[in-house]
Amino acid sequence: METYLKYLAMRALIQKTEDRQLVYGVTISEYLTLKAIKDFGDDGISRVELASKVGVTVLELTKALQPLEKLCFVETLEATANPRERKIAMTAGGQGIFGDIEHEFLRRMNLLTFEIDQLAKTIA
């Protein structure tokens, strides 16, 4: 099998995994954002730091946070003296369901590992 076909097969598998929602309507990308917010604690994390941690621009992050804010999983904390330093934190509700989301993410990653192993055998 040609290298580009192997790449396309691997990419299709990963995209299929990313396109499926976990639980509570949360995507894998949203889980990664929630995980970074949770890891930072109750004091919150700035949008710039969070964007850097999850590998997106601040604009992409702002768009990505909208569904999580609508679901009341995250909130913007009150601004300090500088409004640009507003921080994002997980709400109590978000913290309450995070364990379910993380459990499903880990289950999905175990399945992906198995599927990658199977794909590797077929494209080798």
Stockholm file with secondary structure:
# STOCKHOLM 1.0

chainA/1-124         METYLKYLAMRALIQKTEDRQLVYGVTISEYLTLKAIKDFGDDGISRVELASKVGVTVLELTKALQPLEKLCFVETLEATANPRERKIAMTAGGQGIFGDIEHEFLRRMNLLTFEIDQLAKTIA
#=GR chainA/1-124 SS CCHHHHHHHHHHHHHHHHHSCCSTTCCHHHHHHHHHHHHHCTTCEEHHHHHHHHTCCHHHHHHHHHHHHHTTSEEECCCCSSGGGCEEEECHHHHHHHHHHHHHHHHHHHHHHHHHHHHHHHHC
#=GC SS_cons         CCHHHHHHHHHHHHHHHHHSCCSTTCCHHHHHHHHHHHHHCTTCEEHHHHHHHHTCCHHHHHHHHHHHHHTTSEEECCCCSSGGGCEEEECHHHHHHHHHHHHHHHHHHHHHHHHHHHHHHHHC
//
